[in-house]
C-alpha cells in the first residue's frame, strides 16, 4: 500500500469496518480510497464483511493486499458490522459503507478528534452527497443533494451519528455493546441513544470527511425509503422515550410540506422545474414511508433495501 506517511508506534491501531451487499463496483472505489489514507500504513487494518452478496467479494478484497475479508450470514448491515468488530484488533473502530469514498485524511482526522477531545468517546464526520452525473440530475439526486445526510445536525442536535462515518473506541463498544442486529436501518441511531444514555459523549469532526453517492433512480430511492421506514418502526419505542430526537421523520403530510418550504431557497432549486422535482420526491418519500409503516404495523417484515 502506498501512503503519505510511514508507520508510528505511537499511533493507535485503527480497524476500518466496511459491510457490503451486492455492491462490488463501488466497494472497489471505497477500498482504493482506504488504501490511499495518510494514516500510517502499519497502524490500520481494513475488514470487509460480506453480508450475502451474489458476486465474489472475497476475490475483490484479495486484490488489496493487507485487507481482510469476513462473511456474516445473518441478514443486515448491523450484524455484519458486529462481525467486523469481533474480528478486528484495533483500539479505535472506524465505520464506513461500501458505496462511500473516504477523503485521504479521513482516518487521521477521526483519530485526532478522539485523542484531542478526551470527553468524546465517539465521533461522527461529514457525509457529503455527490451525483454521478451532475449535468443530468434526477428528482431523487436533487432530494439527496439538498436534504442529504446532515451528520452535523445528527450529532449536535440529536446526539446520533450515521455509521457511514463513525469513529469510536473499542472500549466504548465494550461498555455500550454492539449494534442491534435486528435493525435493517437506524441501528446506528439506537446505538447512539445507548451511548449517550450511558453518559458518554458523541462529537463532530468536520475534517473527517467521506463522500456518499445520491440515489438517482426511482427504484433505489424507494428501496432506501422502505428500509429506513422499517428502521423508524423498530425505533419508535426509543423515540417515544426521547421526543426531542424527532430527527426529521416525515410523520405527517404537513411535515413534508414544511420540509419543502424550508428547502425552497437552496441554490440547487433556483428554477421552478427543480423545485417541483424536489417537491415530488419529498412527497413520494412521505407516501412510501406511510405505506410501509402501515404494512409493518399489520405484521409485515422489514425489507433489506
N, C-alpha and C positions, 0 to 999 in steps of 0.2 A: 504494500500500500504506500502511496506517496502522500506525505503530509507536510504542512508548512513548518512544523516544529518537531524536534526529536523528543524522545521519552524523558520523563522525570519521575523519580521515585516519590517525590512529594505530592504529585497529583493523585487524587483519589481514583480508584478504578471505577469506571462507569460501564454499566450494562445497558445497551440500547435494545429495546424490545419492540419488534415490528410484527403484528399479526397480519395475515394475508388470507384472502379467499378469492380465487379465480381472478387475479389481477397481476399476472407476472410482468406484463409490459410496463406498467407503472412502477411495480416493485423494482425492476431493474434500474429505473431512473433514481428511485429513492436510495438504493444501495450504492449507486455511483456517488450520490451526494454525501452519503455517510462515509464512503471511502476517502472523500476529499476534505474531511474535517481538519481544522487547525489544532485540535486537541492532540496531545502526544499519542502516537500510534500504538504504543505498547501499554497504554493506560485506558483503553476502552475496547469492549467487545460488542459485536452486533449479533443478536439472536433473532432469527426469523422463525415465526411459529405458523406453520400451515394449518388452516382450520377446515381441511377437507376439499382443497382445490382439485379440479379435474386436470390441470396442467402440471408439469413436472417442476414444482417449486424447488425441490432438492437440487436438481441439476443446475438451476439458475444460481442458487446460493453458493454452490460449489465453485462457480466461476469467479467468486470473490474470495480469494484466499484469506483465511483467518476468520471469516464469518461463519456462524453456526446455524444449524437447521434443526428444528424440532417439529413434532406433529402433535396436534390436540384434536381428538376425535369428537369431543363434546362440542356441539354447535354453539358458536357465539364468540365474538372477539374478546370478551372479558375472560372467558375460560381460557382462550389462547394466551392472553396476557398473563394470567396466573401461571400457566405452564412455563412461560418465559421467565417469570420471577423465580420459580422453583429451580430452573436450570441455570440461572445466572450466578455470577460470582461478585458483582460489583457492590461497592459501598453506596454508590448512587445509582438509581434506576431512572432511565430516560425512556419516554414512550413517544412514538410517532406512528403514523399509519402508512400502509404500503403505497398509497397514492400521493403522499406528501413529499416535498422537496426541502429538506433542512438546509439553511444557509451554511456556508463553510464554518462560521464561528458559533454554530448552534450549541454544540456540547460545551465548548469553552465558556460561553456566556451563561448557560444554565448552571454549570458547576460553580462559576464565580458568584452568581447571585445567591446560591445557597451558602457558600463559605463566607461571603462578605456580609450576610444578614443572618446572624445566629438565631434570630427569632423566627425565621422561616424554616419549616420542615418540608415544605413542598413549594414548587414554583411552576407557574404557567407562563408561556410566552405567546407572542402574536401569531395568529393564523391568518395569513394574507391570501385572499382568494385571487385566482387568475383564470382567465378563459383561454381555452386552446386556440380559438380563432377570434381575437379582439375586434376584427373588422366585420364579423357576422354574428353579433350577439343574439342569442335566443332570449325569450322572456325569462327562461329559467337561469341563464347566465346572469341576466340583469338582476334577478332577485338575489342570487348568491353574492354578486359583487356589491350590491347596495346593503343588504342585510348581513350576509356572510356569517362568520363565527366570531363575534366581538369578544375575544378572550379577556381583554382588559375589563370589560363590563362584567363578564362572568366572575372574574377573580375579585375585583374591588367592590362590586355591588352585591353579588350573590354568594361569594365565598366558595366558588367551584371552578374547576379547570377541566377543559376537554382533553382527553388522552391523545389527541393529535399532536399535542405539545405540552408535555408534563414531565417534570423532574421531581424526584423525592428520594430521601434517604431510605436505604433498606430498613434501617432501624424504625423508621416511621411505619412502614408496612408491617413490621414485626409487632408493633403496638396496635395499629388500627385494623390490621387484617388485609387480605387481598380484595380483589373486586368480586362482587356478587355475580357468579357465573350464569345465573338465571336471566340476567338482563340481556336483551338484544341491542338496546340503545340506552343511553342515560346512566349506565353503570358508573361512569366517571362522576356524575352528579351525586349518586348515592354514596360513593366512596368519599367524595369531598365533604358531604354532610357529616359522615362519621369522623373524618379528620378534624373538622372544627369542633364537633361535639366532644372530642377527646381533649380539647384545649390546645390543639396545635394550630399554627398559623400558616396560611397559604399566601405566597407573594406573587408579584408580577414582574417579569423581566422583559423589557421591550427589546433588548438586544438578542434574545434567544428566539430567532425568527424561523418559521417554516412557511412554505407556500403550499396552498391547497387548491386543487382544480375545482372549478364550478361544475354543477350538474347541468349539462347542455340540453339534454333530451327530456321529453315529457316522461318517458318510462323511468329514467334514472331519478328524476325529481319526485315522482310519485312513490317509487320504491323507498327512497330515503324517508319521505314523509310518513309512510306507513310504519317503517321501522321505528322512527322517533316517536310516533303516536303510541306504539307498544311500550316504549320506554317510559313515556309520561304516565301511561296507565299503571304500570307497575310502581312508579314513583309516587303516585297520588297519596298514599298514607304519610310519606315523609313530607310532602308539600303541605298537607293539611296541618302538620305539626309546625311547619315553618312558612306561614303565608307570606312572609317578606321575601321569599325566594321564588316568587311567581315570575320566572325569567322568560317573559315574552311568549308564554304558551297561548296559542290562539283559542281562548276559551269561548269566545262569542264572535258573532258577525261584526258587532261594533268595535270589538278589539282589533280585528283585522283591518277594518276601515281606518281606525286610528293609526295603525302601522303604516298604511298607505299615505295618509296625510303627513305623518312625520317624515316620510321619505321623499316627499314631493320635490323638495328643493335640492336634492342630491345632484351633483354635476352630471352624472350619467343619465339623469332623467330630464334633460333640458327640453326635449321635444315632446309634443303631445302623444306621438306614437309610442315612445318609450314609456311614458307614464302609464298609458293604457296597458302596455305589455306587462309592466311591473304589477299593476293592479290585478290583472288577470291571473298572474302567477300567485300572488298573495291570496286571492280568493279561492283559487284551486287548492292551495295549501290548507286553508281553513276547511274547505269541503272534505278533502281527503282525511284530515285529522278527525273531523267529527264522525264521518262514516266509519273509520277504523276504530275509533273509541267505542262506538255503539256495538260494533261487531265483537270487540273484546269483552264488553260488558255482558254480552249474551253467550259467553263461553268460548269465543274464538281464541286461537293460539297466536301469539305474536309472530310476525314474519321476520325473516332474516334480513331482507332488504339488500 
